[in-house]
Amino acid sequence: MTDGTGEAAPGARRRMPHARRREQLLQAALAEFGRRGYHLTQMEHVASEAQVSKALLYQHFTSKEELFAEVTEAIVAEITGRLNRAVLAAHGSADGIRAMIRVLFDYATEEPDAWALVVRHLDKPEVGLELRELRDRLGTAFADLLLRRRRADPALSPAALAVNERRARLLVPLMYGSMLSMVSWWLEHPDTPRERAEQMAVEFIWLGLDRLRAGERLPKE
C-alpha cells in the first residue's frame, strides 16, 4: 500500500526483500537447530523464532531437510575457509595445529549457535552430507599436518610413508575429537583463560604425537 508517490503509506508494513528475508530465516533456523538439534526442531519452531508464518517459511524452503542443508553448508564453508587460510599461513606442523585450534576457539566464540550445531551433529552423518564433509575436511587437514614433515623426508621409503599415512588416519578422530571437546568445555568454563585452554590443547595433541612418532607404545596386555 502506497501514498501515491511510491512510498509506503504510514502504518503499512514494508515487505522485506527476498534475500534479506531468506537470511533472516536461515539465522532463525541456525538458532533453533543449535538449541534443539535437528530431530527436535520443527518448521513451526523456526517460523516462530523468525516471527513469520509457517506458510512464508515454506515459500523459501520446501522442507526441514533443505533448510538444515543450507544452514550447515554455510557453516562448513566458513569453518573450512578459515582453517585453510590459517594452515597455509603456518610454518611447520606444530604451528599448523596451533593455528587450527585458534580458528576453532575464534569460531566458537563468534558463532555460538553454529558451534552448538557442529558439536551436536558432527558425528551423526545421517542428518546430512554437509557435516560429514566438514568431518572429512577436518580429517584431511589434520592428516596433512601430521604427514607434512614425513613427506618432505627424502630418506623415507614409499613403504614407510604408507605406514605413516595409515597411522595418521587412525589418529585424526582422536585429534579433532579432543579439540572439539576442549573448546566446548572452555565455553562452559569462561573463568578459565582462553590462552591457557588453547595451550593445553596444543600440548595435549602435539606432545602426544611426538611420543607416538618417536615409537613409544604401551605394552599390550
C-alpha angles and dihedrals in degrees: 000000000000137000093237095270096080093259123117113266117245110279095017118124111242111228112243114239113257097247093047092048091050091052090050090052092048091052091050090048091050091054092049096045090048093049101038105020127237099285097049096042115095129190090249089059090056093045091050092049090051091043093234134116120270088238091060091049090054090052088066102032124028096203145004088253092058092046093050091046092054093046093050093043089059091048093050092049092050097046096043091046091054092045094049092051092047095049093046090055093048124099111219134348097285091052089047092055090046090051093049092050090050090052092052093048090048093049095047090050096046098038109032095163092052091046091051089052093050095048092046097048111022095100094039102080092171089080093063149325095245096071091043086056090052091051090050092048091050089050093050092048093050093046091050090053092049093050100039095095094040094051090053092054108102091194093062113100122224090249092052091047090052090054089051091049092055092046091050091053090054092050096049098080090049091052101049092037092056092045094051090047093049094050092047091048091051092052088057092047105046091164087075110088111247092226090058093049092048093049092049090052092050093048094045092053101035100042091046091051092049091055091049092047089052089058098253112154136169113247114257116251 
